[in-house]
C-alpha cells in the first residue's frame, strides 16, 4: 500500500478518536453547567463549533486513504448527525421531542466515532505488508 | 448433576447473560433520553433519577449468571467493570454540593458506561454463538473438557 494512503488512514484513525474524545469532553462541559461547577451553557455550545471541523477533514482523509465505501458513508452520516445535533437545541422550544433526541444523538455521535476509529484502524492492520 | 444437565444449565445461563447485556444497553439509551427530557424542561429529572438507581441491577445479575455460564475471565472482569462504572454513575450526582466538578463527570461517565455495555453485550453474544460449552470434567487428571453443546 502506498505510504500516502497509509498516512491518510492513520490520520483518519487519529481524528476519529479525537472526535470521540471531544464528544466526551463536550458532555463533561455540559456536566459542569448542570451541576453548577462554574461553566455556562455557552461553553458547551461553543466547543461544538470547534471540533466539528474534524469531520470534513476525516471525510477527505477517508477518500485519500481509499477507505472502504462503508466507512466513507458512515463518516458522511456522522457529519449529518453532527450538523443535526447543533441545530436541535434551537428548535427544541417548538418541537419538544428534539430536546431528548439531542441527548440521545450525543450517544450516536460518540458510538459512531469510536466505531469508525476501530474500523479504520482495522483497515490498516489488515492490509498485507 | 450429569454432564448433559450441566451443559443445559450453561446454555440457559448464557442466554440470560445475553438478554441482560442488551437490556443494560437499552436502559442506558433510555436514561440518555430521560436526561434530555429533564434538561430541556419537557418534564422533571425524577424518572431519570429513579431509573438510575436500578441501572446497576442487570450487570449485578450478570455477575451472578456468569458463574453457571462459565464465562472467560476477561468477560467476567468486563462485566464487573461495567457494574462498578454504573455504581459510580449513580454516586456522582451526590457530589454536586461539595465537589461539583466530580459531579460533572456524570454525563461523560454515562458515555463510557454505554461504550462498555455495548462491548460486554457483543462479547456475550459471541459466547452464546460458541458451538462448544466448557464443562468441568469429572475425570481425574483433567480440569476441563470441551464437549459439544
Interface residues (C-beta under 8 A of the other chain):
Chain A: X23 X24 X25 X27 X28 X30 X31 X32 X34 X35 X36 X37 X38 X89 X92 X96 X98 X99 X100 X101 X102 X103 X104 X106 X107 X110 X111 X114
Chain B: X29 X32 X33 X34 X35 X36 X37 X39 X40 X41 X42 X93 X96 X100 X101 X103 X104 X105 X106 X107 X108 X110 X111 X112 X114 X115 X118
